[in-house]
Amino acid sequence: MVRCSDDSLYAGIATDIERRLAEHNGNEGLGAKYTRGRRPVTLVYQESVLTRSAATKREFEIKRLNKQQKEALVAQAS
């Protein structure tokens, strides 16, 4: 999960977190549409899973959380 410059949180999946973070912050148009107008973004939370399917399911779960619940995940990881 990344924190955008407007303090919103964006969740996604990636196999290479550093590359994906650079894409979200870059000007090549490779980052998510949501993050393009909210740069810079910073990594605030990550989880590792074994399969892409598991990652997609977990992403869906996280996206359904409200902001307070997402912030609790971020705080837990700190």
Backbone hydrogen bonds in HBPLUS format (Angstrom, degrees):
<---DONOR---> <-ACCEPTOR-->    atom                        ^
c    i                          cat <-CA-CA->   ^        H-A-AA   ^      H-
h    n   atom  resd res      DA  || num        DHA   H-A  angle D-A-AA Bond
n    s   type  num  typ     dist DA aas  dist angle  dist       angle   num
A0044-VAL N   A0001-MET O   2.94 MM  43  5.89 177.3  1.95 158.4 159.1     1
A0045-TYR N   A0001-MET O   3.27 MM  44  4.96 145.9  2.40 143.7 139.3     2
A0002-VAL N   A0010-TYR O   2.86 MM   8  5.30 160.0  1.90 151.3 156.2     3
A0010-TYR N   A0002-VAL O   2.89 MM   8  5.30 159.1  1.93 151.8 158.7     4
A0003-ARG N   A0042-THR O   2.80 MM  39  5.33 158.2  1.85 154.4 157.4     5
A0042-THR N   A0003-ARG O   3.00 MM  39  5.33 152.1  2.08 139.0 147.2     6
A0004-CYS N   A0008-SER O   2.84 MM   4  5.35 167.3  1.86 156.1 160.5     7
A0007-ASP N   A0004-CYS O   2.91 MM   3  5.23 154.5  1.98 120.9 122.1     8
A0005-SER N   A0038-ARG O   2.93 MM  33  5.29 171.9  1.94 142.4 141.9     9
A0020-ARG N   A0016-ASP O   3.01 MM   4  6.24 164.5  2.03 155.7 160.6    10
A0021-LEU N   A0017-ILE O   2.86 MM   4  6.01 158.2  1.91 153.8 159.7    11
A0022-ALA N   A0018-GLU O   3.05 MM   4  6.25 157.3  2.10 144.0 150.0    12
A0023-GLU N   A0019-ARG O   2.93 MM   4  6.25 147.3  2.03 145.8 155.5    13
A0024-HIS N   A0020-ARG O   2.94 MM   4  6.26 156.9  2.00 150.0 155.4    14
A0025-ASN N   A0021-LEU O   3.06 MM   4  6.33 146.5  2.18 144.7 153.8    15
A0026-GLY N   A0022-ALA O   2.81 MM   4  5.73 117.2  2.21 138.1 154.1    16
A0026-GLY N   A0023-GLU O   3.28 MM   3  4.98 143.4  2.42  92.1 102.5    17
A0035-THR N   A0032-ALA O   3.08 MM   3  5.44 123.5  2.42 104.9 117.6    18
A0036-ARG N   A0032-ALA O   3.25 MM   4  6.48 135.1  2.47 149.4 161.7    19
A0038-ARG N   A0035-THR O   2.98 MM   3  4.93 159.9  2.02 108.4 114.3    20
A0055-ALA N   A0051-THR O   3.04 MM   4  6.32 150.5  2.13 141.8 150.4    21
A0056-THR N   A0052-ARG O   2.88 MM   4  6.14 156.3  1.94 151.2 156.7    22
A0057-LYS N   A0053-SER O   3.04 MM   4  6.30 158.2  2.09 148.3 154.0    23
A0058-ARG N   A0054-ALA O   2.97 MM   4  6.15 159.4  2.01 146.2 151.8    24
A0059-GLU N   A0055-ALA O   2.85 MM   4  6.02 156.8  1.90 148.9 155.7    25
A0060-PHE N   A0056-THR O   3.04 MM   4  6.24 159.2  2.09 145.4 150.3    26
A0061-GLU N   A0057-LYS O   3.05 MM   4  6.37 154.2  2.12 144.8 151.8    27
A0062-ILE N   A0058-ARG O   2.92 MM   4  6.19 162.6  1.95 154.6 158.6    28
A0063-LYS N   A0059-GLU O   2.87 MM   4  6.09 161.0  1.91 154.4 159.8    29
A0064-ARG N   A0060-PHE O   3.21 MM   4  6.37 132.9  2.44 139.0 149.7    30
A0064-ARG N   A0061-GLU O   3.23 MM   3  5.32 136.8  2.43  97.0 108.6    31
A0065-LEU N   A0062-ILE O   3.02 MM   3  5.30 155.9  2.08 108.6 116.3    32
A0070-LYS N   A0066-ASN O   2.99 MM   4  6.30 155.6  2.05 155.6 163.3    33
A0071-GLU N   A0067-LYS O   2.85 MM   4  6.08 158.8  1.89 152.2 158.3    34
A0072-ALA N   A0068-GLN O   3.03 MM   4  6.27 142.6  2.18 138.8 148.7    35
A0073-LEU N   A0069-GLN O   3.18 MM   4  6.53 148.1  2.29 141.2 148.5    36
A0073-LEU N   A0070-LYS O   3.09 MM   3  5.14 119.0  2.48  96.1 110.7    37
A0074-VAL N   A0070-LYS O   3.04 MM   4  6.42 158.8  2.09 151.1 156.8    38
A0075-ALA N   A0071-GLU O   2.87 MM   4  6.09 161.1  1.91 149.8 154.8    39
A0076-GLN N   A0072-ALA O   2.91 MM   4  6.02 153.6  1.98 144.4 151.7    40
A0077-ALA N   A0073-LEU O   3.12 MM   4  6.36 143.4  2.26 143.8 152.5    41
A0077-ALA N   A0074-VAL O   3.19 MM   3  5.27 126.8  2.48  96.4 109.5    42
A0078-SER N   A0075-ALA O   3.22 MM   3  5.25 140.6  2.38  97.4 108.3    43
